[in-house]
Amino acid sequence: MVADATILIVEDDATIARFVELELKHAGYGVLRADEGRVALELLETNDVDLVILDLMLPGIDGLDVARRIRVDDPDTPILMLTARAETHDVVTGFEAGADDYLRKPFEIPELLSRVRALLKRFAATQGPTPHEASGVRVDLEKRLATLEGEPLDLTAKEFDLLAYLVANAGRVISRDEILDSVWNGQHATDSNVIEVFVCHLRNKIGDRENRVIQTIRGVGYFFARG
C-alpha cells in the first residue's frame, strides 16, 4: 500500500459510499467523500488526492464529465470508475474520458481493494523512470507525455498507458494476457475486444495506417517495431 494515500469517493448512494469509506479506512487509507460531481471537483482543488473512486451515474455533472475535467488539470491521479454498465462501448467511453480502470456494480470489497492497491502501486512506479523510444514514438512516464517525431500526441490516460507498455517492450511479441495484466490490471476477460479498440486508436494517432508499427500477431498478441 502507498503510505498515507488519500482516496476520494464520488458516489451519490450514501449506503455504498459509507460502506466503501469504512473499508478503505480499515485498510489504512485516508478518505474524502463527495455525493455529486461539483463537490468532487471542489475537493480536488483544495486537497491532495492520490486516487479517485468515481461513480458513473451522478446527479448534475456525471462521472464521465468529472473524469474529463480532472484530466484537464491532472493527467496523473488514477481514476477507478464504478459502473453498472458492462458493454465494451461503455467501458471504452469511460477509459477515453480519463478512467484508468473500472469496476462493475455490484462489487466485492476485496476486489475493490485489489484494484486500489494495483493502481496506487502502478502510478507510484511511474515516478522518475527513463523515457522509452521506438519507431519515432517517445514516451516519458514521469511527465506522462508521448511524442511522435517530437510532436506531442493527444492521448487519453488509458491510450497513454497502453502505448507506454508497447514502446517499453518494443522488439518482442507481447501476449494479450501480458497487456491485460500490466495495463488493465488483469481484470478484464480475455475475450473482450477492449484491447483491439485501443490498439486501433493508437494506430490512427501515430499514423500507422498499414499496421507496420503495431503489428497484430494472430492468436498471440502484438509486436511494436523498434523502427
N, C-alpha and C positions, 0 to 999 in steps of 0.2 A: 504494500500500500504506500502511496505517496504521502509522506508525513504532513500532517496539518492541512490536508486538502479540503477545500470548501466546495460544496456542491449546491447548486441552485436547482430546486424542484419547481417546475412550472406546470401545475396541474390544478384544474378547477374542481375536481372531485375531492372534497375535503377528506373523505374517508381514506381514499387511496393515498393522497398526499401525506396525511398524518402517519399512516402505516409505513410508507417508504421513509419518511423522515426519521421515525423511531428506529427502523432497521439500519439506516445509514449512520445514525448517531451511535448505535450499539457497536457498529463496525469501526468506529473511531473517527468518522468524518465530521467536519463542521457543515451545518445545513442552513440554507436560506430557502424561503418558500414564497411563491407568488401564485395567485389564482387566476391571473389574466396576463396577456402579453404586455400590456402597457406597464404594469407593475414590474414585470420581469426585466424589461429594458431599463427601467429606473434603477433597479437594484444592481444591474450590471455596470451602470455608470458610476455607482458610489461604493462598490465592493470589489475586492479581488476574488474572482471566482475561478476555480480550476476545472470545473465540468458542469454542464447544464443537462439536466434531465427534462426533456421538453415534450409535453403532450401535444399531439397534432391538432386536436379539436379543442379550441379555446374560445371564450367569448371575446368579442371585439377583434383584436389582432390575433389571427390564428397562428398555429405553430410554424407553418411554412414561412409566413411573413416575419415572425420573430427570428427564425433562423437566418433569413436573408439579411435582416437588419443587423444581427450580431456580426455576420461575416463582413459587412461593410467596414467596420472599425476593428474587428478582431478575427483574423484568419486562423488563430491558433487554438483557442479554447474548445475542447472537444464537446460535441453535442450528441447526446443519446436521445433519439426521438422515440416516443411511445405512440403506438397507433394500433387501432383495431383493424386497419386495412392491410391486407397481405398480398395484393396483386403486384406483379412486377412493376407496372406503371406507377403505382403509389409509392413503392419503395424507391424507385429511381427518382421520382419527383422530390422525395424527402432528401436524398443524397445531393441532388442538384441544388436544393435550397441551402445546403451547407451542413447537413447532418453527417456525422462520422459513423454512426451505427444506428440501428433501430431495433426495437423490441416490441413484439406483438402483445396486445392485451387479449386475455388475461395472462399475466406472467407470474413466475415463481420468484421469490426474493433471492434464492441462491443464484439464479441465472442473472438477475439484475446486478447483484454484487460482483459477479464474474465479469460482466460487461464493463462495469465501472472500473474495476481493477485493471482490466486489459487496456482500456482507453487511457487511463492515467499513466500507466506504465509506458505505453507506446509513445504518448506525447512527451513524456519526460525524457525518453530515449532520443528524441529528435533535437535536443538542445546541444548545439555545438559540433555536429558531425561534419566531415569533409564532403563538399558537393560532389555529385556524380555526373558524368557526361558520357553520352554516346549518340551517334548519328546526328550530331548538331544540337541535341537536346541537353541542356544543363539543368540540374535540379539541386537547389540549395535548400536543404532541410531546415537549417537554422532560420533562414528568412522566409521559408515556405514560398519560394519563388522558383518558377520554371521558365526557361527561355528557350527559344528556337533560333539558332544563329544570332544570338544576342538580343532578340526581340522578345519581350515578355509574353507569355501565354496566358490567356484568360481561362482559368480552370476553376471548377468547383472544388471544395475541400476533398471530396472523395476521388475526383479525377486526379487531383494532385497526388493523393496517397498511392493510387494505382500506378501513375506514371513514375513516381519516385521509386516504387518497388521494381518496376520493369527496367528502368535505367540502371538502378543499382545492381541488377542481375543480368545486364546485357551480355550477350555472347553465350548464354546457355538456355536450354529449354526449361521453362517454368511450368509446373503442372497446375491445373485448376485448383487442386487441394492446397497447394502452397499459397496460391493467391488468396484463397478463401481464409486460410489460417492467418496470413500476415496482413492482409488489407481489410478483410471483413471479420476478423477475429474468430474465424471458424464457425460462425453462427448461421450460415445460410446453406440451404440444401444444395447439393452439387448438381441437381437437375435444373436449378434456377438459371435463367438467361441474363441475370443482372450483370455478370461479368462481360458477356458479349455486348450488351448495350453500352457499357462504359468503354470498352475497347474501341467500339465504333466511334464514340465521341472523341476519343483521343486521336484516332486516325484522322478524323476530319480536322481537328485542331492543329495537328502537326503537318498536315498536307500529305499524308501517307495514302494517296489515292490507289496505289497498286499493291498495298499491303506488303511493301518490301521492308519497312522498318519494324512494324509489329506484325510478325508472321504467325498465322494460326497453324499449330501442329495438330493435325486431326487426331482426335482420340486421346490427346495428352494435355495440351495447354498452349503456351505461347512462347515466342522467341523474339527478343528485342535485339536488332542488329547493332553491332558496335559502330558500324559506319566506316 
